[in-house]
Amino acid sequence: MPAKTPKSKLNLADVAALAGVSTPTVSKVINGRDDVAEATRARVQKALTKLGYESPMQRRVRSTGPALVDLVFDGLDSSYSLEVMSGIVGCAAEEGAEVVLSSVTPDKLQNTDHEQWSQRLFDAGRKGLILVTSEVTPGQLESFRRRNIPVVVIDPLNPPRSGFVSVGATNWAGGKAAAEHLISLGHRKIAFLGGPEAAECSVARLHGYLAALRAAGIPANPDYIVAGHFQRPFGVAGARQLFALADRPTAIFAGNDAIALGVLDEARLQGIHVPEQLSLVGFDGTDITEQSVPRLTSVAQPLQEMGRTALRSILRLANGENLESTHVELATELVVRDSTAAPAA
């Protein structure tokens, strides 16, 4: 049986023949030229992947220098993002790796040409990609898999398909602990302001909250459960909706700390005192919990450790190692501060 032709022995003519284009066109694609039609570029990239072709530049990047990992956030304007980024960057320094940071809005991420994106990272010799609180499509994940670029998602808005690694926290247990704390103080009218209905982490927190209510024999009030997004303006809008109810809740469990800050804003505007007239619990345990007035009771996620776990997982996958689990959940902890108290008599 003849020996398999090494990748380095493949030439541009082989790729051109498979793609049905000229050799100069293949050269333009490999060198990142933009004067190639998108459909043609896609055919060439498909042929490159199928043949396993690596240019001299690709081989050089992969054999020299520190490991490069791409890190993509859906936004960098939150304490959550800064905590996760701190863990990733700190771990990269310990491991002798480097991180390339970018921020991509959810809409732009969904409309990104994943074939071009994954090929660009492949050409640059990236060891892997970490996505934070993003919604990724099966097509995007598959394009990276074909190019052997490991992907790890942190707190994904949608659960990744099997075979891809995700890192999160014990969201269900954290949601249950938050509600149990409020119940232990004597609250029975407890509302939940969560993130997007399709977000896996928010759904888990909601289910934990509901489990605590059931265990205490408290019926769930549909008017007290409002889904939105993990940002401060939703906390304002959600609180306004809850405060307008005839039977107003005496406590609110916010799906993250940013939502909780929005609740505080609206409560202050309406003259509702926290915790005397309203108890409030957040989720994430970021530094803003100590800076808010009153200091915010919150379910703390080990955000820096989540970042470190994601970075270590990428490097292990890039080295061909098998991970013990494709989904890692790190423990949460309820930290009681000044925003919760027994309901007013």
Disulfide bonds with the S-S distance in Angstrom:
none
